[in-house]
Amino acid sequence: MCPPPADKSEALGLCSGPSAGCRGIAADIRRRRPWYKSDWLDGWNAKTTASIFYMFFTSIAPAITFAELLDSATHGKIGVVEVCLSSCVSGLIFSVFAGQPLVIVGVTGPVTILTITIYQMADALNIKFLYFYSWAQIFAGLMHMAVAALGWCDYIKYITNFSCHTFGLLIATIYAVVGWTSVVKYYTRSMPFAAALLQTIIAMGVVLVATFLSDARRWTLG
């Protein structure tokens, strides 16, 4: 049983250090409880529906990209179907229990690198990858629960933007490497040159369109 908050800062979830116990979680529940139902019902309108479709497509694109990389690196153990299914199930669970129905949950660059590393470890140790990977994820979940219960999230104020910038660089690098590697494969396989040239033109077109749309926020209509 989590003790009640001692002051206003603690009620807002601003606990201090490991001694805070699970007060941060209790504060989150108290803060979200009055608005849980309204988050699902009051916000249902045309704008929210448009946001749902937008977030769906922004989630499915990286999921397919990283899934192709995982399928190649794990020799088919984890592919597009597994990634899409896990993203769907984890997204539903998170939105229901976290009370945040419009949060993107899915595979990311670090998760992809971790999965590939675990596969390489399992292959080197001659053990079954899926069993090993499942227990690794269970341990990660328990570790996240312990971090939340002990209030260690408060120490994030000591972390600079360096980690955020590094993460962004990692994601950009993965997208670039995977994209160009897929193009190069068309030239190394026994495929017609026309198919390789078409793939190159499509890739260049995607890059040009993405570069053009990156400045869309500064556009003025009318």
N, C-alpha and C positions, 0 to 999 in steps of 0.2 A: 504494500500500500504506500503510495507516494505521499509525502507530507505536504501540507498546503503551503503556498508561497508566503514568504515572510515579508516581502515588500513589493512595490510596483514593478521594479525591474525584473524580479524573479517571476512575477505573474506574466510578464511579456516574454518569458523564455530566456531572459538574459542571466542565466545562472553562471556561476563562476567555478571552474575547475572540477576535478573529479568528485569533490565532496558534495556536489550538487545532486548526485544520484540521478533518479529519473524524474526530477522536478521539471526539466525542460520538456519532456514528453507529455507530462501531465498538463503543463501550461499550454502546449500546443492543442491538446484535446479540448481544454476549457475554452480556448480562444476560437477554435473552429466549430465547436458544437452548435452555437446559436445560428451559424450561417451555413451549416452543412446542407440542409434541405433546399435553401434558397439558391445555393450555387448550382443545383441541378434543375430547378424549376423556373426561377425568376429570370435566368439569363437565356432562356430558350427563345430565340428570335432569329430573324433573317441574318443579322450580322454574326451571331454565334454559329449558325449553320455554315456560313461562308468560311469562318475561321476553322471549323472542323475539317472541311475539305482541303483547305490550305495546309493545315498541319498534317493531314493524312499524306498528301503528296510530298511534303518536306520530310516526312518520316520514311516513306517507302523508298525514296530514291537512294539515300545513304544505306538503307538496309540491304537493298539489292546489290549495291556496289561492294559493301563489305562482305556480303554473303558469297559473292563470286570469288573474292579473295580467300575466304575461309574454305570454300569448296575445293579450291585448287590446293591450298596449303594442307588441308586435312584429308585429302584424297577421298572426298565425298562423304566423310563422316558428318560434317555440318555444312549445309548448303542453303539455298534460297528458301526452301520450304520450312526448314527448321528455324531459320532466323526470323522469317515473317510470322510464324506461329508463336514463337517465344516472345516477340515484340508485342503481338496482339494480347496474349495472355497476361504478360507482365504489365502492360498498359492498363488493362481492365482492372487488375488487382490493385495497382497503385492508385488509380483514379477513385475507386470505391472506398478503399481504406484510408487514403490520404486526404480525401475530400477535395481533390483538385482535378476536376474532370478535363481540363484543357492543358495538360502537361504532356510534353513529348517524352516518351520512354522508348528507347531502342538501342541497337548496337552502335558503338562508337569506335573510334580509332584505337584508344588504349585497350578496350575490351577485345578487339580483333587481335592486337599484338599479344595480349595475354593468352588468348585461346590458342594461337599458333605456337607460342612458347610452351604451353602445357602439352600440346600434341607432340612437340619435339621431345619433351622430357619423357612422356609416356612411351614414345617409340624407342628412345634410348634405353629406358629401363625395361622394355619388353612387357609392358602391362597394358591392359585394355584402356583405351583413351577415354571412352564415354564414362566409364565408372570413375576413373581418376578425375575427370573434368567435373562430374557431378559433385564429388566430395570436395573439390576445390571451391566450387561455388557455394556449397553449404557452409564451409568454413568462412568464406567471405561474407555471407549473410549474417552469420553469428558475430563476426567481428564488427560489422556495421551496427548491429543491435547493441553491442557492448559500448561502442563509441557514443551512440545516442544516449544510452542509459547513464553513462558516466559523465555526460556533459562536456566531452572533449571538443565538441564543435565550437565552443567559445574561443578556442585558440586559433581559429581561422583569421582573427584580426591581426595576428602576427605574420600572416602569409602575404607576400607582395603579389603584384600582377605578373611576376615572372612565370609562375606556373601556368597562368591562363594563356599568356603569349606562347609558351612552349607547346601547350595543348593545341592551340590554333595552328602553329607551324606544323605539328605532327599530322593533323587532319589534312591540311593543304598538301603536304608532301605525299601522303598516302593516296589522295585523289589523283595527283599528278602522275605518280609512279604507276598506279594501277591502270589509269587511262592510257598512258603511252605504251605500257607493256602490252596491253590488249591490242593496240594498233600494230606494234612491231611483230606480234605473233602471226599476223596475217601475211607478213612478208617472209617469215621463216617456215611456214607450213606449205604443203603442196597444194596451194590454192591459186586460182587464176589471178593475174595481176589486176584485173578490173575490180575484183572484190576487195583487194587490199587498198587500191586507190579510192574506192568508194568509202571504205571505212575511214581512211585518212581525211577525206573531204568532210565527212560527217563530224569527225572529232574536231577538226579545225572550225567548222561552223558552230559547234556547241561552245567552243572557247570564245569565239567572237561574239556570239549572242550573250553569253554570260558576262563578258567584259562590258558590253553595251548596256546591259540591264543593271550592272553594279552601281551605276550612277543614277538609277531611276528615282531615288529619293529627292534629287535636286531638280527634277523635271517640274515644269509649270504648265498647267492645262489652261488653254484659253488665251 
